[in-house]
Amino acid sequence: MASPPAPLRAPVPLARWWSAKSSAERMIIGAVTLIAVAAVGWLAVWQPLTRDVAALRVANAREAVALAAARQTTGEMAGLAREAMPPASADSRADFERIVSQQGLRGALTQQEW
């Protein structure tokens, strides 16, 4: 069975320095140490946490908009997949002529080779 760990002890110079202080000085040193630990904790933990939470909220809103757009696009794609395809025409030249006329490109078309 393992023996219990030895209690932590301060280094000898620190223990001597601490024992040389009066109880009022010890209270002041303890208060200053507590304030310093709280300040470091606030700067090292709390500030990054709040900054990251704010950044994640902005990213979440942006991604929610992107998700809504993706769902809309998916719905449109599913609707297009359900629609019947127009029957294929046997005359591709007539289709080409019809599309050129519909798009208003008849005047711009200068040469056509088959």
Phi and psi restraints in degrees (value plus and minus 20) as a CYANA .aco file:
   2 ALA   PHI     -97.1   -57.1
   2 ALA   PSI     124.3   164.3
   3 SER   PHI    -101.0   -61.0
   3 SER   PSI     132.9   172.9
   4 PRO   PHI     -84.4   -44.4
   4 PRO   PSI     128.8   168.8
   5 PRO   PHI     -87.0   -47.0
   5 PRO   PSI     130.0   170.0
   6 ALA   PHI     -89.3   -49.3
   6 ALA   PSI     125.4   165.4
   7 PRO   PHI     -85.1   -45.1
   7 PRO   PSI     129.7   169.7
   8 LEU   PHI     -93.2   -53.2
   8 LEU   PSI     116.7   156.7
   9 ARG   PHI    -146.9  -106.9
   9 ARG   PSI     124.4   164.4
  10 ALA   PHI     -93.3   -53.3
  10 ALA   PSI     133.4   173.4
  11 PRO   PHI     -79.0   -39.0
  11 PRO   PSI     130.6   170.6
  12 VAL   PHI     -76.5   -36.5
  12 VAL   PSI     -66.1   -26.1
  13 PRO   PHI     -82.1   -42.1
  13 PRO   PSI     -57.8   -17.8
  14 LEU   PHI     -88.6   -48.6
  14 LEU   PSI     -59.8   -19.8
  15 ALA   PHI     -84.4   -44.4
  15 ALA   PSI     -61.3   -21.3
  16 ARG   PHI     -84.0   -44.0
  16 ARG   PSI     -63.1   -23.1
  17 TRP   PHI     -83.0   -43.0
  17 TRP   PSI     -63.5   -23.5
  18 TRP   PHI     -85.2   -45.2
  18 TRP   PSI     -60.5   -20.5
  19 SER   PHI     -91.7   -51.7
  19 SER   PSI     -40.7    -0.7
  20 ALA   PHI     -99.8   -59.8
  20 ALA   PSI     -30.9     9.1
  21 LYS   PHI    -107.6   -67.6
  21 LYS   PSI     130.0   170.0
  22 SER   PHI     -99.6   -59.6
  22 SER   PSI     149.2   189.2
  23 SER   PHI     -86.2   -46.2
  23 SER   PSI     -52.8   -12.8
  24 ALA   PHI     -86.6   -46.6
  24 ALA   PSI     -61.3   -21.3
  25 GLU   PHI     -85.3   -45.3
  25 GLU   PSI     -58.9   -18.9
  26 ARG   PHI     -83.3   -43.3
  26 ARG   PSI     -59.5   -19.5
  27 MET   PHI     -84.1   -44.1
  27 MET   PSI     -62.4   -22.4
  28 ILE   PHI     -85.5   -45.5
  28 ILE   PSI     -64.8   -24.8
  29 ILE   PHI     -82.4   -42.4
  29 ILE   PSI     -61.9   -21.9
  30 GLY   PHI     -83.6   -43.6
  30 GLY   PSI     -61.8   -21.8
  31 ALA   PHI     -85.6   -45.6
  31 ALA   PSI     -63.7   -23.7
  32 VAL   PHI     -84.0   -44.0
  32 VAL   PSI     -60.6   -20.6
  33 THR   PHI     -83.9   -43.9
  33 THR   PSI     -62.3   -22.3
  34 LEU   PHI     -82.6   -42.6
  34 LEU   PSI     -62.4   -22.4
  35 ILE   PHI     -84.4   -44.4
  35 ILE   PSI     -61.7   -21.7
  36 ALA   PHI     -84.4   -44.4
  36 ALA   PSI     -62.3   -22.3
  37 VAL   PHI     -84.6   -44.6
  37 VAL   PSI     -61.6   -21.6
  38 ALA   PHI     -83.6   -43.6
  38 ALA   PSI     -61.2   -21.2
  39 ALA   PHI     -85.2   -45.2
  39 ALA   PSI     -63.2   -23.2
  40 VAL   PHI     -85.2   -45.2
  40 VAL   PSI     -61.7   -21.7
  41 GLY   PHI     -82.2   -42.2
  41 GLY   PSI     -60.4   -20.4
  42 TRP   PHI     -85.3   -45.3
  42 TRP   PSI     -64.0   -24.0
  43 LEU   PHI     -92.8   -52.8
  43 LEU   PSI     -57.7   -17.7
  44 ALA   PHI    -108.0   -68.0
  44 ALA   PSI     -43.6    -3.6
  45 VAL   PHI    -138.3   -98.3
  45 VAL   PSI     -77.0   -37.0
  46 TRP   PHI     -86.8   -46.8
  46 TRP   PSI     -67.2   -27.2
  47 GLN   PHI     -80.0   -40.0
  47 GLN   PSI     -69.5   -29.5
  48 PRO   PHI     -81.8   -41.8
  48 PRO   PSI     -55.9   -15.9
  49 LEU   PHI     -83.2   -43.2
  49 LEU   PSI     -68.1   -28.1
  50 THR   PHI     -87.1   -47.1
  50 THR   PSI     -56.6   -16.6
  51 ARG   PHI     -84.9   -44.9
  51 ARG   PSI     -63.3   -23.3
  52 ASP   PHI     -89.0   -49.0
  52 ASP   PSI     -56.6   -16.6
  53 VAL   PHI     -83.0   -43.0
  53 VAL   PSI     -63.4   -23.4
  54 ALA   PHI     -83.2   -43.2
  54 ALA   PSI     -62.4   -22.4
  55 ALA   PHI     -85.2   -45.2
  55 ALA   PSI     -58.2   -18.2
  56 LEU   PHI     -88.8   -48.8
  56 LEU   PSI     -54.3   -14.3
  57 ARG   PHI     -85.5   -45.5
  57 ARG   PSI     -61.0   -21.0
  58 VAL   PHI     -85.6   -45.6
  58 VAL   PSI     -64.6   -24.6
  59 ALA   PHI     -84.1   -44.1
  59 ALA   PSI     -57.8   -17.8
  60 ASN   PHI     -83.5   -43.5
  60 ASN   PSI     -63.5   -23.5
  61 ALA   PHI     -83.6   -43.6
  61 ALA   PSI     -62.0   -22.0
  62 ARG   PHI     -84.2   -44.2
  62 ARG   PSI     -61.5   -21.5
  63 GLU   PHI     -92.3   -52.3
  63 GLU   PSI     -49.5    -9.5
  64 ALA   PHI     -85.3   -45.3
  64 ALA   PSI     -59.6   -19.6
  65 VAL   PHI     -84.9   -44.9
  65 VAL   PSI     -62.8   -22.8
  66 ALA   PHI     -84.6   -44.6
  66 ALA   PSI     -57.7   -17.7
  67 LEU   PHI     -86.0   -46.0
  67 LEU   PSI     -61.9   -21.9
  68 ALA   PHI     -82.2   -42.2
  68 ALA   PSI     -62.0   -22.0
  69 ALA   PHI     -84.5   -44.5
  69 ALA   PSI     -60.0   -20.0
  70 ALA   PHI     -86.0   -46.0
  70 ALA   PSI     -59.3   -19.3
  71 ARG   PHI     -85.7   -45.7
  71 ARG   PSI     -59.0   -19.0
  72 GLN   PHI     -84.6   -44.6
  72 GLN   PSI     -64.3   -24.3
  73 THR   PHI     -82.5   -42.5
  73 THR   PSI     -60.4   -20.4
  74 THR   PHI     -82.9   -42.9
  74 THR   PSI     -61.4   -21.4
  75 GLY   PHI     -83.2   -43.2
  75 GLY   PSI     -61.1   -21.1
  76 GLU   PHI     -84.1   -44.1
  76 GLU   PSI     -60.1   -20.1
  77 MET   PHI     -85.5   -45.5
  77 MET   PSI     -60.2   -20.2
  78 ALA   PHI     -85.3   -45.3
  78 ALA   PSI     -57.9   -17.9
  79 GLY   PHI     -84.7   -44.7
  79 GLY   PSI     -60.0   -20.0
  80 LEU   PHI     -87.2   -47.2
  80 LEU   PSI     -55.1   -15.1
  81 ALA   PHI     -88.2   -48.2
  81 ALA   PSI     -50.5   -10.5
  82 ARG   PHI     -98.6   -58.6
  82 ARG   PSI     -43.3    -3.3
  83 GLU   PHI     -88.6   -48.6
  83 GLU   PSI     127.1   167.1
  84 ALA   PHI     -94.2   -54.2
  84 ALA   PSI     118.5   158.5
  85 MET   PHI     -96.8   -56.8
  85 MET   PSI     121.9   161.9
  86 PRO   PHI     -86.2   -46.2
  86 PRO   PSI     127.4   167.4
  87 PRO   PHI     -84.9   -44.9
  87 PRO   PSI     122.8   162.8
  88 ALA   PHI     -89.4   -49.4
  88 ALA   PSI     116.4   156.4
  89 SER   PHI    -107.2   -67.2
  89 SER   PSI     125.6   165.6
  90 ALA   PHI     -99.1   -59.1
  90 ALA   PSI     -45.7    -5.7
  91 ASP   PHI    -124.6   -84.6
  91 ASP   PSI      78.1   118.1
  92 SER   PHI     -91.7   -51.7
  92 SER   PSI     -48.0    -8.0
  93 ARG   PHI     -86.7   -46.7
  93 ARG   PSI     -60.8   -20.8
  94 ALA   PHI     -85.2   -45.2
  94 ALA   PSI     -59.3   -19.3
  95 ASP   PHI     -82.4   -42.4
  95 ASP   PSI     -62.9   -22.9
  96 PHE   PHI     -82.9   -42.9
  96 PHE   PSI     -65.4   -25.4
  97 GLU   PHI     -81.8   -41.8
  97 GLU   PSI     -62.7   -22.7
  98 ARG   PHI     -83.5   -43.5
  98 ARG   PSI     -63.4   -23.4
  99 ILE   PHI     -87.3   -47.3
  99 ILE   PSI     -61.8   -21.8
 100 VAL   PHI     -82.0   -42.0
 100 VAL   PSI     -61.3   -21.3
 101 SER   PHI     -87.5   -47.5
 101 SER   PSI     -61.6   -21.6
 102 GLN   PHI     -83.3   -43.3
 102 GLN   PSI     -57.5   -17.5
 103 GLN   PHI    -104.2   -64.2
 103 GLN   PSI     -24.2    15.8
 104 GLY   PHI      52.3    92.3
 104 GLY   PSI      12.6    52.6
 105 LEU   PHI    -124.5   -84.5
 105 LEU   PSI     -10.4    29.6
 106 ARG   PHI     -81.1   -41.1
 106 ARG   PSI     -62.2   -22.2
 107 GLY   PHI     -91.0   -51.0
 107 GLY   PSI     -48.8    -8.8
 108 ALA   PHI    -102.8   -62.8
 108 ALA   PSI     -39.1     0.9
 109 LEU   PHI     -96.7   -56.7
 109 LEU   PSI      94.7   134.7
 110 THR   PHI    -123.9   -83.9
 110 THR   PSI     -48.7    -8.7
 111 GLN   PHI    -167.5  -127.5
 111 GLN   PSI     120.3   160.3
 112 GLN   PHI    -160.1  -120.1
 112 GLN   PSI     102.7   142.7
 113 GLU   PHI    -140.5  -100.5
 113 GLU   PSI     122.7   162.7
